[in-house]
Amino acid sequence: MPVSNSTFQEFRTSASPADVLRRAKEFFPGRNSLYAAFLEKEGPTFATFRGQGGEEIAIAAQPKDGATLVTGSSYLFDMQVTRFFATLPQAAS
């Protein structure tokens, strides 16, 4: 099954992978209760969150070409992933 642009998103940031994951762990639980998602699993390069109805958000961050490549995936919380990306500093072009 192909992944749509809204369910899988990428963003390049100047923040370190550890900083991206720290920010994600602050951002997703602090949302309006309808869109809040809470940390479920984490590792050195990823964090997954579980929200209303069991919806999952997956965030991964890894160094790539002098920046950090952040990927986010969620079926229903795609707008929240987009909003999270907007809080990150963009990588220099």
Secondary structure, DSSP 4 states (H G I P E B T S, - for coil): -PPPTTTEEEEEESS-HHHHHHHHHHHTTTS-TTT-EEEEEEETTEEEEEEGGG-EEEEEEEEETTEEEEEEE-SS-HHHHHHHHHTSPBPP-
